[in-house]
Amino acid sequence: MNRVGFTPHTDVKNGPYRWLTVQWPAQPFQLGLFRPGPPTHDPDTAAQLLALVAKGAMPPLVLVVKDCQATYDRLVARGVYTIQEPIARFGSVDAGFRDPSGNGWKLIQLRRP
């Protein structure tokens, strides 16, 4: 997640289970990242969930940014796998990328009033 720009906040391991939260710069919230597996999922279910995420079956997570093009350019320079260049539409600008786990993300630059 460092490549995307998140910074680790909390990283706790409890046996095979890991609790990891990250933060987007200057945002007050934390995002929990979890890998499917025990004790929440049996091995077969975990494998199915990982395959679905890798195929992009989950809805994208959204980050609101001040400048979509500049943020997109920084991600490209860091080697992030992008899936959509910035496009102006519906009163905003948006772009898309995938994180190393296959999760889809949208960068949204809202229209200024």
DALIN-V797633 format. One record per backbone hydrogen bond with DSSP energy under -0.5 kcal/mol. CO is the residue of the C=O (numbers start at 0). NH is the residue of the N-H. E is the energy in kcal/mol with one decimal. If there is no record, write none. Layout:
co=[CO/CO]
nh=[NH/NH]
e=[E/E]
This chain:
co=[0/0/6/9/11/13/16/17/18/19/20/20/21/22/23/29/30/32/33/36/36/41/42/43/44/45/46/47/48/49/50/51/52/60/62/62/66/67/68/69/70/71/72/73/74/75/79/80/83/86/86/88/90/91/92/93/94/95/95/96/97/98/102/103/104/105/105/106/107/107/108]
nh=[4/5/22/20/18/16/13/19/11/32/8/9/30/6/26/31/21/19/35/39/40/45/46/47/48/49/50/51/52/53/54/56/55/105/64/107/70/71/72/73/74/75/76/77/79/78/81/97/95/88/93/91/110/88/108/86/106/82/83/104/80/101/98/60/96/62/107/94/64/109/92]
e=[-1.7/-1.8/-2.4/-2.7/-3.4/-1.8/-3.4/-0.6/-2.9/-3.1/-3.2/-1.0/-2.8/-2.3/-1.8/-0.5/-2.1/-0.9/-0.5/-1.1/-2.2/-2.6/-2.2/-2.1/-2.7/-2.5/-2.0/-2.2/-2.4/-2.3/-1.3/-2.5/-1.7/-2.8/-0.5/-2.7/-2.4/-2.8/-2.6/-2.0/-2.2/-2.6/-2.3/-1.3/-2.5/-1.5/-0.9/-2.7/-2.1/-0.6/-2.2/-2.0/-0.7/-2.8/-3.2/-2.4/-2.5/-2.2/-1.7/-2.6/-0.6/-2.4/-2.0/-2.6/-1.9/-2.9/-0.5/-1.6/-2.6/-0.6/-2.1]
